[in-house]
Each structure stands twice: as structure tokens, then as C-alpha cells.
Amino acid sequence: MRAALDDSLTATLTLLIAQAGAGKTVLLSQWASSHPEFDFVWLDVVEADNDPVHFARRLLAEFRDLDPAMGELTRLVAVHGDGLGTPFLDAVGAAMDGLPRAVIVLDDLHHLSNRDLVHDLVRLVDVVPPNIHLTFSARSDLPVTLSRRRVDGMITDIRSADLAFDSTESTELIARICGHTLAPETIAKLMEQTEGWAAGIQLAAIALRAHDNADEFITAFTGTDRFVADYLREEVLQSQPKHTRSTLLRVSVLQNMCADLVTFVTGEPDAQALFEQLERDSMFLVPLDNHREWFRFNHLFREFLRSRFHAEHREAESQLLARAAQWHLDRGEVHPAVEYLLRAREWNKARELIQARGPEIFEHGEMLTVIRWITALPGSDGADQLDLSLLLGFLRGLAGQTTAAEEIVRRVMNHPRASIGQRVVANTLLAGRAQWSAHPETSIDIAVRALRLLEDHPHVKTPDLLHITDRASLLTMVLGSGGRAYFLAGNLSEARRWLQRSLASEGAEYPPWRVGALGSLALVEAWSGRIPVAEEMATEVLVIAKAADLLLHPVTADAYLALALVALERSEPNRAALALHEGSVRASSNRRVQLLWVHHLESQLLRASANDVTEQDPPDGPPPAVVLDRLNALSGRQQRFAGRADLAAHLWPGGAPTPAVLFERVATALTLGQPEHARALLSQTASPAPSDGPLVRVQHLILHAWLMNAVGEPAQSHAHFAQALELAKTHELVDVFSRGGPLVIKQLAQLPEPRSDFLTSVLHSAERSLPTQPGADLPEPLTYREREILAYLPSRFTNVELAERCFVSVNTIKTHMVHIYRKLDVPNRSAAIERARELGLLV
């Protein structure tokens, strides 16, 4: 800040205006000490200086060391008025012309209430010579017009905001006072509380001397702290006129203030003039907009005022808070209205307003706000408030607080006084935990039970929670939750059926429910390979969400993840990355772990398409079955692409393989040159039905085409590939062919002409995404163990030595050598080394 004072020397006058305790005097003292080349004439202004003669004598006495003759100028002060008089000012200006370079500091100028005297002091700006710089320091603006002089560049202003301490300065000050350095996070808390107010930081440091736990103390440090309260009472509040003190205490109940609000709440006739006066007086007022219509007080100052007003006028405080709530309600502003009602302890009005207007908050994804409101109500989680407890459980669940939510809802469901309607709602809410829970089967059971309750009690009266728990809405919610649970469990056909029923139900007219169910269905269709259908649904979701102002709501996460999968299947990595980011942000906002697993899988697929095999940290807990299936398949594919197909064969779990794993198991067998094993694997599973989805059917056709090629039946291979390409084209499935690997792409490239545009796009996509492996052009690639042995061939180790190094028998080495020679189409070791170098298998 001293640099700003240095810069101000180019003007004639520096005005330093800031509230009490802002550090004005300390700053000026430090600045003066840093400039020994200047003569400083310093006058601390006091009340007695309102007498112009007294003031003139004191001021000129300070010049004694510079020019003893200036003391005689006091006789020129006008005796008939309250000012210094023009003759005196002109004479002072002329006398200063012969002085060395000097700075005149008038500190605490707010003590001057004599307007004529202040006016004459400002006139010094016009008469002092260039070797003199004036610095006026005060808590409030001077009661004179300075605009002309500002325009002429004669004045530099330094205000409260300029004097605010930053974290570095605060750390140094506290270390100097209390002897130890606070952690950055503790300093950050202090900065938030004090807003850089120097006296507040200093008082905190003084109080901190008596506390061992700095972080605990700073967290609790407020305007009610004894040192802060004493300072503000003595230095700020007591210096104000009685009416201003009373008004300050009354408006302290308001968080943010505008003139109309203050007038409505307190009856203050000209609140705008009050704000202007408080700003001039540096009364800790912070403007909130450039038009200076909305303001708030400094945090510590407001807490100090609120504490005093609450202690002295508690009944009046409640009345003012209720009026503030009404002012905001008249303007349709729910947030501040509820906050004021809660502070006024108007519990019934607050509860009614939350129930009536809460959906607006819910629809904007602000569940934590409503949770905070509800928990502020007395008895919100008690047995005698079952409906409110259900609402709290509902919102905690949507906010990702699943454990707390389930505990509350189960307590209501098992309560002896819970009605059938309350039990229906409780079961519906528990079913909705599917995207948060690692056990979708449990969510399916609960959804089935909730659906049965709704069917068995068609006329049941249900609690009205945010106007969204009528019977029609509950049915939509149950069906949507069940559909999501079936999807996560890997049952896509049942997921589709439940979600379609949800969308066809009456409650789906409510935009959040429709957006959620349609987004989940889009994800199911993308998973199944119905790419155009999935894209159309996800796009419709975003259109509805935009119209309903839900684009940023967590409920749109499913649609974005569906769009990411659409882009991945089309081999459009850039579009996939954008949609993945949006989906991640929304799923993370309320910690839907199961959706985050979907995001994790899609991220891994995106990395794989860029040949990036680095692992990404997974979400917490186990993955859902639908994700685990494809993660296992991806792991095997990465091994196969890396030339370790023989290792991939040991990755698969026992039991009947899922479609994704089956594809990899057969692909691994074919890569290893085991067509009969591949045939056996395929024969163990039924041919996919249309209900299985086009992705499974395309994969099945690719495997059969590959198998036919491996057993020397090219015509059948071509026919299967043609069917696969036709079906894939209809559903825009491009990337599925690249998952087969280089051998599949090579066979596709060798299909008889003419080559379709779709096949061309498949080949171009594979060229971008498939890793280039040495020896990929071999009719039968080498296994991981064969490549390991191949690497030893240039060393000229004997078969016995190779067996020892590889921890196998000599016969096993001989068998591997035979396979290597056959696959490389060479007769001996020397030819194998030469051929391997040509293929890049050896360097």
C-alpha cells in the first residue's frame, strides 16, 4: 500500500478514507519512515481544532522546525467567521513556496465538524506550491465538493478496500503479535471473517494468545468476540448520532439490503440517503453491485450489531425479520424469505413455505439448501414429524447422503404409527437408491414391493412432499428406479420395459421425472447398440431440460453418459470426451457412485481408443454388474492387443459368459490359433435374439466371420461380415469392428469390392484407434510366451539354457521353437532372427 502513497505524490492531495481500525495511521507512519528525504508536518486533529484560530496555531507550530517565521501567520486568521480566511490561506501558500519538499499530514480529520474550516483546508489544494503534498486521513468523506479537482488530477483517493490486508500481510501481523505462524487454511478462515479489516485481524491475534487451538478459535471468531465488540462499540457505534445508532441496529437483521427493503422493514423514510451517509462515514458498508443499489455490512460489524440488537430488542428483531420475509415473498424470492422466517422462529410459516415453494429449489438441484431449512425446523427428524422426516430422507438421498437417507426412511417405514401412504412413499424412496447403491438387486426387490403396494392400495392417501409425491408421481418414480436398478444389474430388456412404463405413466409429465427416466432409457439403448435411437432420446432429454431450466440438474447425467457412449460407438472421441465431462460433473454433484462407474468405463474406453493404457482411479466401492462385464472384456482386449492373448485367456471368471466377455474369449481363442476352441465357446451360447440388441448381434456375426476365415471357408466369412456391416450401418456401430483387433480389420480390408462408404469409415476408424503391433501382419500372431523366447534367439542360448531361463522343460522350448518357425514361415533360428527384425519384432 505504501507504493500507492508513493504514486499519489504526483497529485497535490491524497485522501485516505477508511473505517476505524483500517490501519490508516500505521500506514502513514510507515510511509513517512520510508522517506527520510521528505519533511513531514504531521497534525493529529482533535475536537478542539474546530476553532480555526486554535487549529491554525497548532498547524503552524508543526512548521517551526522548517521555518520559524510561519508561526506569525496566525494573526491573519479571520476573526469574523468560522474559517481560516482567504488572506491566511494565500499567505500560507506563499510562505510554503520557500520550504524544502514537505508532506503535510492531517490525521483523523473526521473530528472536524466545522464545515467552513474543512472547506478552507481543501482550498489549500489550490494554493500550495508543487514542493508541498497534502495528505488528509479520515473515517468519512469530507463534506465538500471535490469533483473539479479530481477531474483536474489534483486528488488521489485511497479507500477501505485498498487498505484491506491480504493473507500474507495477515500472516505476518499475527506472527508478530502472538508469536506463531498460522496454517494457510486457518488464515483463509480469518480473512473470510474479517474481510481484511486490519483492526479485526489484530484483535484476533491478541485474543489468540489465550487459546491453544488456533483453528478452533478462528472458526468461532465473530463480531461478538469481546475485543472486537469493545472496539466497535467504543470507536464506531458510540461516535454516531442516536438516530443513526438505532437505525444501524435495526438494519443489522438484514443480510443484504436495498433502499426499498430497508424502508419496508424499518420505516426509514430515505434509506438511499442513509446508505450514502454510511458510505461517506466508512461505516463498514460493502456495495454488492456497480449501481450501488444493494449493500451489506462487513461480517464482523454486522455480527456485532446483530448481537446487541438481539440482546436488547429480541421481540422487535422477530418482527423485523418477518417483515423482511414478507418483502421477499411479495417478489417471489423464496430463498431469503425462508431464511428470514427461520431466523424469526416462525416455524409454521417456514414449513408451509418450504412445502409450497420447495419444488422450485429441488428442480434447480439445490437439495442441500432445502435439507438445511428442514433440519433447522424443530422436530424435523422426530417420530411425530413422519412426513417431514420422509421429505428429509428424500432430499438427503438425492443429495448423495445415502446412509443418512436410508436410516431416516427406514425409521419411518418401520414406525408403528406410519400410515400405508407413508410406507408407500418410504418404499418408493428406498427403491430410488439404485444409482447410489452397489446392490441393484436389493433396489429391484424394493421397487417390486413398492409397486405392489401402489397396486394393492389404489386409493391410498400419500403425504404431500414438495407437491411431487402424489400417487401418479410415486408410480413414475418406482418404475424409473426399478428400470435403473435392472440396468445396473445387467438386465437390459427388463430395464427397458420398466423405463418405458415409467415414461408412459401420468407422473412422467413432471419434467424432472421425464428427464430422468428418458435419460436412463437412452443409456440402456446406447448400451444395447441402438445408437440413433439413444441419441434421439438423449437429445430430447436436453431439450426438455433446457425448457424446464434443468440443464445443470444432476438428473441429466444419464443423458450425457448416453451421448458419450453414442460417440464412442461411432468412433467420435472428441464428442465423447465433451459428453463425458458433462456427465461426470452432474453425477458427481450428488455422488451417484454407480453412474460414476459408468463414467469410469466410458473413460477407459476413450483412453483405449487413443492407445492410452494408463489406469484411471476408479470410484469407491464395487462396480455394478453391467460395468464389471465390460471392464473385464476391456482388460482382456488390452492384453490381446498387447500380444499377450495367452495371458488374457486366464482372466475370465467361471460360469456362463456375458456377451462382452464371450466376444473376448472367442477373440482370444482365434488370436491364439484355436478355432475349434472358439467354435466350442460359440456353440455353448444361443444365437442372440433381436431383444438382445444390435451390438450383441453384430459381435456374434463378427466372431462367426472370423471363425469361418480361420477354418478356411472364406465365402461364409464374407457373408457373415456382410451381415455384420449391414446391421452395424443401420445402428451406426463403427467401433465394434476395431474391438476385434488387427486380424478382423485385415479381413474386412480384403473383402471383395465394391467397398461401401460405411466399410471405408470402419477401416479409417480402426487405423486411428488400433495400436500398431510388430508382427500384426502375420497370418497367426505370436503368443506372449513365443515373443518372450524369440527375444532370446540372437543370444545364441542353447535350448537347455533357454529352458532354465524361462523355467520350463526343454521339450516345451522345442515346441515353442516349432511354432515360432511355422508362424514366421522360416526353416531355422538364423532365418527366424532375420524375419523377426524385418517385422519389427526384434531390434
C-alpha positions, 0 to 999 in steps of 0.5 A: 500500500505504501507504493500507492502513497508513493504514486499519489505524490504526483497529485497535490492531495491524497485522501485516505478514507477508511473505517476505524481500525483500517490501519490508516495511521500505521500506514502513514507512519510507515510511509513517512519512515520510508522517506527520510528525504521528505519533511513531514508536518504531521497534525493529529486533529482533535475536537478542539481544532474546530476553532480555526484560530486554535487549529491554525496555531497548532498547524503552524507550530508543526512548521517551526522546525522548517521555518520559524517565521510561519508561526506569525501567520496566525494573526491573519486568521479571520476573526469574523467567521468560522474559517481560516480566511482567504488572506491566511490561506494565500499567505500560507501558500506563499510562505510554503513556496520557500520550504524544502519538499514537505508532506503535510499530514492531517490525521483523523480529520473526521473530528472536524465538524466545522464545515467552513474550516474543512472547506478552507483546508481543501482550498489549500489544494489550490494554493500550495506550491508543487514542493508541498503534498497534502495528505488528509486521513479520515473515517468519512468523506469530507463534506465538500465538493471535490469533483473539479479537482479530481477531474483536474488530477489534483486528488488521489483517493485511497479507500477501505478496500485498498487498505484491506490486508491480504493473507500474507500481510495477515500472516505476518501481523499475527506472527508478530503479535502472538508469536506463531505462524498460522496454517494457510487454511486457518488464515483463509478462515480469518480473512473470510471473517474479517474481510481484511479489516486490519483492526479485526485481524489484530484483535484476533491475534491478541485474543489468540494468545489465550487459546491453544487451538488456533483453528478452533478459535478462528472458526468461532471468531465473530463480531461478538468476540469481546475485543472486537465488540469493545472496539466497535462499540467504543470507536464506531457505534458510540461516535454516531448520532442516536438516530443513526445508532438505532437505525444501524441496529435495526438494519443489522437483521438484514443480510443484504439490503436495498433502499426499498427493503430497508424502508419496508422493514424499518420505516426509514423514510430515505434509506438511499440517503442513509446508505450514502451517509454510511458510505461517506462515514466508512461505516463498514458498508460493502456495495454488492453491485456497480449501481450501488443499489444493494449493500451489506455490512462487513461480517464482523460489524454486522455480527456485532450489531446483530448481537446487541440488537438481539440482546436488547430488542429480541421481540422487535428483531422477530418482527423485523425479520418477518417483515423482511420475509414478507418483502421477499415473498411479495417478489417471489424470492423464496430463498431469503424469505425462508431464511428470514422466517427461520431466523424469526422462529416462525416455524409454521410459516417456514414449513408451509413455505418450504412445502409450497415453494420447495419444488422450485429449489429441488428442480434447480438441484439445490437439495442441500439448501432445502435439507438445511431449512428442514433440519433447522425446523424443530422436530424435523427428524422426530417420530411425530414429524413422519412426513417431514422426516420422509421429505428429509430422507428424500432430499438427503438421498438425492443429495448423495447422503445415502446412509443418512437417507436410508436410516431416516426412511427406514425409521419411518417405514418401520414406525408403528404409527406410519400410515400405508401412504407413508410406507408407500412413499418410504418404499418408493424412496428406498427403491430410488437408491439404485444409482447410489447403491452397489446392490441393484438387486436389493433396489429391484426387490424394493421397487417390486414391493413398492409397486405392489403396494401402489397396486394393492392400495389404489386409493391410498392417501400419500403425504404431500412432499414438495407437491411431487409425491402424489400417487401418479408421481410415486408410480413414475418414480418406482418404475424409473428406479426399478428400470435403473436398478435392472440396468445396473444389474445387467438386465437390459430388456427388463430395464427397458420395459420398466423405463418405458412404463415409467415414461408412459405413466401420468407422473412422467409429465413432471419434467424432472421425472421425464428427464430422468427416466428418458435419460436412463432409457437412452443409456440402456439403448446406447448400451444395447447398440441402438445408437440413433435411437439413444441419441434421439432420446438423449437429445430430447432429454436436453431439450426438455431440460433446457425448457424446464431450466434443468440443464445443470440438474444432476438428473441429466447425467444419464443423458450425457453418459448416453451421448458419450457412449453414442460417440464412442460407438461411432468412433467420435472421441472428441464428442465423447470426451465433451459428453463425458465431462458433462456427465461426470460433473452432474453425477458427481454433484450428488455422488451417484457412485454407480453412474460414476462407474459408468463414467469410469468405463466410458473413460477407459474406453476413450483412453483405449481408443487413443492407445492410452493404457494408463489406469484411471482411479476408479470410484469407491466401492464395487462396480455394478454388474453391467460395468464389471462385464465390460471392464473385464472384456476391456482388460482382456482386449488390452492384453490381446492387443498387447500380444499377450492373448495367452495371458488374457485367456486366464482372466475370465471368471467361471460360469456362463459368459456375458456377451462382452466377455464371450466376444473376448474369449472367442477373440482370444481363442482365434488370436491364439490359433484355436478355432475349434476352441472358439467354435466350442465357446460359440456353440455353448451360447444361443444365437442372440435374439433381436431383444438382445440388441444390435451390438450383441448381434453384430459381435456374434456375426463378427466372431462367426466371420472370423471363425469361418476365415480361420477354418478356411471357408472364406465365402461364409466369412464374407457373408457373415461380415456382410451381415455384420456391416449391414446391421452395424450401418443401420445402428451406426456401430463403427467401433465394434469392428476395431474391438476385434483387433488387427486380424478382423480389420485385415479381413474386412480390408480384403473383402471383395469390392465394391467397398461401401462408404460405411466399410471405408469409415470402419477401416479409417476408424480402426487405423486411428484407434488400433495400436500398431503391433510388430508382427500384426501382419502375420497370418497367426500372431505370436503368443506372449510366451513365443515373443518372450523366447524369440527375444532370446534367439540372437543370444545364441542360448542353447535350448537347455539354457533357454529352458532354465531361463524361462523355467520350463522343460526343454521339450516345451522350448522345442515346441515353442521353437516349432511354432515360432518357425511355422508362424514366421514361415522360416526353416531355422533360428538364423532365418527366424532372427532375420524375419523377426527384425524385418517385422519389427519384432526384434531390434 
